[in-house]
Amino acid sequence: MSQKKVDAYKDYKKNKKEILKKEKRVAKIEKGIVAAILVVFIAWFGVSAYQTATRPKEGEETAVTTTEVNMTDYIDYVNGLSYGY
């Protein structure tokens, strides 16, 4: 081995702990970025699928239904209750 290679190997051996720590940190950051991208993609796909499923068909109008409720009997009942305070 040349002296240059020997010196590089000694430097690697001396700083091995820090080098491995840095490599692990970079690997975790890369995995986190990939996970975030996957979450965004899955969320986008879910929202798109939901919007497609709930979109009304062409030429189809959405019907609005209204319901009227007669609350007079209920109001009379609540007013007739006596509270024992």
VENDA-V951196 format. One record per backbone hydrogen bond with DSSP energy under -1.0 kcal/mol. CO is the residue of the C=O (numbers start at 1). NH is the residue of the N-H. E is the energy in kcal/mol with one decimal. If there is no record, write none. Layout:
# VENDA-V951196
co=<CO/CO>
nh=<NH/NH>
e=<E/E>
This chain:
# VENDA-V951196
co=<2/3/4/5/6/7/8/9/10/11/15/16/17/18/19/20/21/22/23/24/25/26/27/28/29/30/31/32/33/34/35/36/37/38/39/40/41/42/43/44/45/46/47/48/49/50/57/71/72/73/74/75/76>
nh=<6/7/8/9/10/11/12/13/14/15/19/20/21/22/23/24/25/26/27/28/29/30/31/32/33/34/35/36/37/38/39/40/41/42/43/44/45/46/47/48/49/50/51/52/53/54/60/75/76/77/78/79/80>
e=<-2.1/-2.5/-2.2/-2.4/-2.3/-2.4/-2.3/-2.6/-2.5/-2.1/-2.5/-2.7/-2.1/-2.4/-2.3/-2.3/-2.2/-2.6/-2.2/-2.3/-2.3/-2.4/-2.3/-2.4/-2.4/-2.4/-2.4/-2.4/-2.3/-2.2/-2.4/-2.4/-2.4/-2.7/-2.5/-2.5/-2.5/-2.4/-2.6/-2.4/-2.4/-2.4/-2.6/-2.2/-2.2/-2.1/-1.6/-2.5/-2.6/-2.1/-2.7/-2.4/-1.4>
